[in-house]
Amino acid sequence: MTILRVLTMKTFMKKALIIGFAIICVLSCPQITWAQDTLSGRLAILPFQPIGINPDYVRTAESLLRIEIGKLTGMDIISEKAMNDSLGAERCVEAECARKIGKILNAKVVVGGRLSALGEKVIVEYFLVNIVSGKEILHDHVTSSTIEDIETVMKRVAKSIVEQESFTKKVEVGSIMKSESAIPERRASRKNFGFAFGYLYPVDGYDNDHSKSLVIDARVGYELEDYTVGMLAGIRKGFAMNLFGSYLLSKQDFCPYIGGSFGFHWVSHNSVGQVVYNETTHQYSSDADKRGDGFEIGAHAGIRAFRTFNFQVILNLEYIYTLNDFNDGALVFTIGLL
């Protein structure tokens, strides 16, 4: 019965690890789009109206928007020349007018908007109209603290249009504006520290005791654009100290990751020093000379939530293997706050 229970536990742990990695891969797949309606067909980008701002800046913003939407979709974008020939000197910045222009140009969707100056700030207003249904799918605006932020703004406006979601949901690491990084100031910082807690599920070793045990970790780290590295110290059926590194699979607030670790683990063993009877050799032996400590290697996958904010919530699934005389191996699942 004991052997059956151990085999059942091992099978369960392996399935849990496979399922966990599969979920991470699905969530991190960049080809998956969660928008209800995917943009397709001919797209018309109306000239943006300048209000109190240099028209050259507005034309640059339009050009950036065309390039970014072209990168994100395979849509047929109507050329600037065809657009100007149809509009002439007229400027269209309302959904009602956009519907008429869209029908003339035989476009399926139309994008329009304006750039307005407000002191040193630039307000970018934009909308998206579906000509087939006649509905305004999206209408949003963003305030840029400087004209230098326009390139970043138009990249996120393009994502907002393509995925038909609010501008604020398109924030990514590397695409944060100065006005957003001012409050809170943590958005410009890379250092982090925090704690995590959860359970350790033995797979091999650990005195053949496969019952779960509580783990508590403290960690410090440094986050780069695509990677994070750090050090972990924790109570894990003994005491562990590891260096870890992770590859971040997304720049958005919901960020899956994968990685590995290397360190040292002092594993607590109840059998050390006890005399054990071997049923195969019919001899008594002692574990007094066996070492419970040793170097440890690990592989992990998980999710970081709220990555662009001054705190992060982490869910981490890890397999650890200690190179000691007991060949201890376990799955560790933790939830933490950085």
TANOR-V410332 format. One record per run of one state. SS is the DSSP state (H for helix, E for strand, C for the rest). FROM is the first residue (numbers start at 0). LEN is the number of residues. If there is no record, write none. Layout:
# TANOR-V410332
ss/from/len
SS/FROM/LEN
SS/FROM/LEN
This chain:
# TANOR-V410332
ss/from/len
C/0/1
H/1/27
C/28/13
E/41/4
C/45/3
E/48/3
C/51/3
H/54/18
C/72/3
E/75/2
C/77/2
H/79/8
C/87/7
H/94/10
C/104/4
E/108/10
C/118/2
E/120/10
C/130/5
E/135/9
C/144/2
H/146/17
C/163/3
H/166/4
C/170/7
H/177/5
C/182/2
H/184/4
C/188/2
E/190/14
C/204/1
H/205/3
C/208/4
E/212/11
C/223/3
E/226/9
C/235/2
E/237/11
C/248/6
E/254/13
C/267/7
E/274/4
C/278/4
E/282/4
C/286/6
E/292/13
C/305/7
E/312/11
C/323/5
E/328/9
C/337/1
